[in-house]
Amino acid sequence: MLPETRRGSVAEAHAAELNGWFLVNYNPQNMLNSEMWAMQGLGGLQRWRTGSGNFGPGDRGHGDPRNECLSNRGHAPRGSYRMRTPPYHQMHFNGSEIKGRVWRLDDKKCNYGTTVRTELFVHTEELSNHGQDPNREAFRWDGPNDYRSEGCWKVARHENGGDNGVALMAIYWNHFGGRQDTRYDQAVLVACYPGEGC
């Protein structure tokens, strides 16, 4: 656990950028049950469940769930993220490991360490046409265990049986002027722990 003064400094450094599109509040007790809020235009009125990293209940014996320097296991580092690396936002991305509706955010060095976390996306588990592949787990959303990732922020295709998962995120992005294939030099996402001021 990081000292309070050091944890707080992360939030202070990014407090001015909370006019980004998405705000993530990490849940240190269960990183697979964190919250992502829509900020642009909606002022925090829309929420999605999100997971980042591979620490859920019962996983504490495998490392510190707050260690964002654990490549391919820890959650994405706290702080603000711009979108300056292709493919930016895509509705029908066709990557080898991630497909469908994606937001590709910048690489980021972990706080208080030297590890640079790379290939950071907001995404779900689906095909490029938004369908499901019954034979490949990476492209098929089965339930809560699919919030696990190697550091990306994972969002369900459909929350609670409705259309308020990644589909609603894409609608929200487009409605408030978000574009595909476009570089964003301002903050798109800000992530923090509870009590950090964001």
Buried (B, 14 or more C-beta within 10 A) or exposed (E): EBEEEEBBBBBEEBBEBBEBBBBBBBBBEBBBBBBBBBBBEBEEEBBBBBBBBBBBEEBEEEBBBBBBBBEEBBBBBBBBBBBBBEBBBBBEBEBEEBBBBBBBBBEBBBBBBEBEBEBBBBBBBBBBEBEBEEEEEEBBBEEEEBBBBBBBBBBBBBBEEEEBBBBBBBEBBEEEEBEBEEEBEEBBBBBBBEEBBB
